[in-house]
């Protein structure tokens, strides 16, 4: 597996001048809950690694999930959790992962692309399925919707696990392709809607299609680095690589997969999940 560390220097000069901290995007601040029948709820999953860090991902194939590469970089274990109405109803391990190798920058170096494709051992349970990838790359001035399972309250990890979304304007694109999102007027007043802890890897959508992956977020230290700019990695330009990674992973995955279910009941942390994870013991 090859993973790409997230870029740290892609926020605007204005944000940096204001003393904002850039951190991996981890819960939607200032957004709204996504209903269980929504297309977002059917394609969004929670990804938990062996150190109990949580990220968001999007189903994009039969057994494939799109997320941020930094979510799984160096992880020995990754589990995909299917959530319905705030509770985990099924789990499946990740059996293969591919991080984008990056692209050549104008300076001759390699610009990182914070995108990874994960392959699940099992099929999604009933009611879950892939999102559409592609469409048009969003231009500055347009609006995109981001979503994630991260914290609703900055001081409480137990507030995580509910899928939320918020729609933000596209502010600018960096030369390497990263897209800055945010409400400039609210940011100027000190705090605005953004991604936050738990939302890394979540989808950025426009026109009903996934056009990006949430990568970084910025904000004052007192808000855990949230509440200002959200940075997404566009996926439209790298769609051929994503399709190839999906095909490669699916070919490597075990044949004759089963539908994902919950394992025998035991403590969440014994299943590679954080203690705050809410598991539905009633099955599907």
C-alpha positions in Angstrom: 0.0 0.0 0.0 1.2 3.5 -0.7 -0.3 6.5 1.0 0.3 10.2 0.5 0.7 12.5 3.5 -1.6 15.6 3.4 -0.2 18.9 2.2 0.1 21.5 5.0 0.8 24.7 3.0 -2.3 25.1 0.8 -4.4 27.6 2.7 -4.7 31.1 1.5 -2.3 33.8 2.6 -5.2 35.7 4.3 -6.0 32.7 6.5 -2.4 32.2 7.5 -2.0 35.9 8.2 -5.0 35.6 10.6 -3.1 33.0 12.6 -5.3 30.0 11.7 -4.0 26.5 12.2 -4.2 24.0 9.4 -5.2 20.5 10.5 -6.6 17.3 9.0 -10.3 17.8 8.6 -11.8 15.6 11.3 -17.0 17.3 12.0 -19.3 19.4 10.1 -19.7 22.7 12.0 -22.8 24.7 11.3 -24.4 22.1 9.1 -27.6 20.0 9.2 -28.3 16.3 9.7 -28.7 14.0 6.7 -31.9 12.0 6.7 -31.7 8.2 6.5 -33.3 8.1 3.1 -31.0 10.6 1.6 -28.5 9.6 -1.2 -25.7 10.8 1.0 -26.7 8.5 3.8 -26.7 5.5 1.4 -23.2 6.1 0.1 -21.4 7.5 3.2 -19.4 5.3 5.6 -17.3 5.8 8.7 -13.6 4.6 8.5 -11.8 3.7 11.8 -8.2 2.7 12.0 -6.3 0.7 14.6 -5.5 3.8 16.7 -9.3 4.6 16.9 -9.1 7.6 14.6 -12.2 8.2 12.6 -12.7 9.5 9.1 -15.5 9.6 6.5 -15.6 7.8 3.2 -17.9 7.4 0.2 -18.8 4.1 -1.5 -17.9 4.4 -5.2 -18.0 0.8 -6.3 -19.2 -2.7 -5.5 -16.7 -2.9 -2.6 -14.7 0.3 -3.0 -14.6 3.4 -0.8 -13.1 6.8 -1.6 -11.4 8.7 1.3 -8.4 10.9 2.1 -5.0 9.2 2.0 -3.9 10.7 5.3 -6.8 8.9 7.0 -5.2 5.5 6.5 -1.5 6.4 6.1 0.6 4.0 8.1 -2.5 2.2 9.5 -2.2 -1.6 10.2 -5.9 -2.0 10.5 -8.8 -0.2 9.0 -12.5 -1.0 9.4 -15.5 0.4 7.4 -18.6 1.0 9.5 -22.0 1.3 8.0 -24.2 3.7 9.9 -28.0 4.2 10.0 -29.6 6.9 12.1 -26.5 7.3 14.2 -25.8 3.7 14.9 -23.4 1.2 13.4 -25.3 -1.6 11.8 -22.5 -3.5 10.0 -18.7 -3.7 9.9 -16.2 -4.9 7.4 -12.4 -4.8 7.3 -10.4 -3.1 4.6 -8.4 -5.7 2.6 -6.5 -3.4 0.2 -5.8 0.3 -0.1 -4.2 2.6 -2.7 -3.1 6.2 -2.2 -2.6 8.5 -5.1 1.1 8.8 -6.0 0.9 12.5 -6.6 1.5 14.7 -9.6 4.5 16.6 -11.0 4.4 20.2 -9.8 5.6 23.2 -11.8 8.8 23.3 -9.7 9.6 19.8 -10.8 8.8 18.1 -7.5 5.8 15.9 -6.6 2.6 17.6 -5.4 0.7 15.3 -3.0 -2.8 14.2 -3.9 -4.6 13.4 -0.6 -6.9 10.7 -2.0 -7.1 7.0 -1.4 -9.3 4.1 -2.6 -10.0 1.4 -0.1 -11.3 -2.1 -0.9 -13.7 -3.8 1.6 -13.8 -7.5 2.3 -17.6 -7.6 2.2 -20.5 -6.1 0.3 -22.4 -3.2 1.7 -25.6 -4.1 3.6 -29.1 -3.4 2.1 -29.8 0.2 1.6 -26.2 1.2 0.9 -24.7 1.8 -2.6 -22.2 3.8 -4.6 -22.3 7.5 -5.2 -21.7 9.0 -8.7 -18.2 10.2 -9.3 -17.4 12.9 -11.8 -19.3 15.8 -13.3 -17.6 19.2 -13.6 -14.7 20.4 -11.5 -16.3 23.2 -9.4 -15.1 26.7 -10.3 -14.5 29.6 -7.9 -17.8 31.2 -7.0 -19.8 28.0 -7.4 -21.0 26.0 -4.3 -20.3 22.5 -3.1 -21.8 20.4 -0.3 -19.5 18.6 2.1 -20.5 15.8 4.5 -19.1 13.8 7.3 -19.6 11.9 10.5 -17.4 14.1 12.7 -18.1 15.9 16.0 -21.0 18.2 16.3 -19.5 19.6 19.5 -15.9 20.5 19.6 -15.4 19.3 23.2 -17.2 16.0 22.9 -16.1 13.0 20.8 -19.4 11.3 21.8 -21.2 13.9 19.6 -19.7 12.2 16.5 -21.3 9.4 14.5 -24.2 11.4 12.9 -23.9 12.3 9.2 -24.1 16.0 8.6 -23.6 18.3 5.6 -23.1 22.0 4.8 -22.9 23.9 1.5 -20.0 26.2 1.1 -18.8 28.6 -1.7 -15.6 27.7 -3.6 -13.1 30.5 -2.9 -10.1 29.6 -4.9 -7.9 26.8 -6.3 -4.2 26.3 -5.6 -1.8 25.6 -8.5 -1.7 21.9 -7.3 -5.5 21.7 -7.4 -6.6 21.9 -3.8 -9.9 23.8 -3.4 -10.5 26.2 -0.6 -14.1 26.4 0.6 -15.7 28.8 3.1 -18.1 31.6 4.0 -15.9 34.7 3.9 -18.3 37.0 5.7 -18.7 34.6 8.6 -15.0 33.8 8.7 -14.4 37.6 9.0 -16.6 37.7 12.0 -14.4 35.0 13.6 -16.1 31.6 13.0 -17.9 30.0 10.1 -19.3 26.7 8.9 -16.7 24.1 8.0 -15.5 20.6 8.3 -14.0 19.5 11.6 -12.8 16.5 13.5 -14.0 13.3 11.9 -14.9 14.7 8.4 -11.6 14.0 6.6 -12.2 11.9 3.6 -15.8 12.9 3.3 -17.3 13.8 -0.1 -17.5 17.2 -1.7 -20.5 17.2 -4.0 -21.8 19.3 -6.9 -24.7 18.5 -9.2 -25.3 15.3 -7.4 -21.8 13.9 -8.1 -18.7 13.6 -5.9 -16.2 16.1 -7.2 -13.8 16.2 -4.2 -12.6 14.7 -1.0 -12.3 16.7 2.3 -8.6 17.0 3.2 -7.8 19.9 5.5 -9.5 22.5 7.7 -8.3 25.7 9.4 -9.5 27.7 12.3 -8.4 29.3 15.6 -6.7 27.0 18.2 -9.6 27.5 20.6 -11.9 25.8 18.1 -9.5 22.9 17.6 -8.5 24.3 14.3 -12.1 24.4 12.8 -14.5 27.1 11.8 -12.7 28.8 8.9 -11.5 27.3 5.6 -12.2 23.8 4.5 -9.8 22.4 1.8 -10.9 19.7 -0.6 -9.0 17.7 -3.1 -10.7 17.6 -6.5 -11.2 14.2 -7.9 -12.6 14.9 -11.4 -9.0 15.4 -12.8 -7.9 12.1 -11.3 -11.0 10.1 -12.2 -9.0 7.7 -14.5 -6.7 6.8 -11.6 -9.6 6.3 -9.2 -11.3 3.9 -11.7 -8.1 2.0 -12.1 -7.6 1.8 -8.3 -11.2 0.5 -7.9 -10.7 -2.2 -10.6 -7.3 -3.3 -9.1 -8.7 -3.5 -5.6 -11.8 -5.4 -6.6 -9.6 -7.9 -8.4 -7.4 -8.4 -5.3 -10.4 -8.8 -3.0 -11.6 -12.2 -1.9 -14.0 -13.9 -4.3 -17.6 -14.6 -3.4 -18.0 -11.8 -0.8 -20.7 -11.9 1.8 -22.9 -9.0 2.8 -21.4 -7.1 5.7 -22.9 -7.8 9.2 -22.0 -7.1 12.8 -19.7 -9.6 14.4 -20.7 -11.3 17.7 -21.5 -8.7 20.4 -18.5 -7.4 22.3 -17.1 -4.0 23.4 -16.6 -1.5 20.6 -12.9 -1.1 21.3 -12.5 -4.9 20.9 -13.7 -4.5 17.3 -11.2 -1.8 16.4 -13.7 1.0 17.1 -13.5 3.9 19.5 -15.4 3.5 22.8 -17.9 6.2 21.7 -19.1 4.1 18.7 -22.8 3.3 19.1 -23.4 -0.3 17.8 -26.9 -1.5 16.9 -27.0 -5.1 18.3 -30.2 -5.7 16.4 -28.4 -6.4 13.1 -29.7 -5.0 9.8 
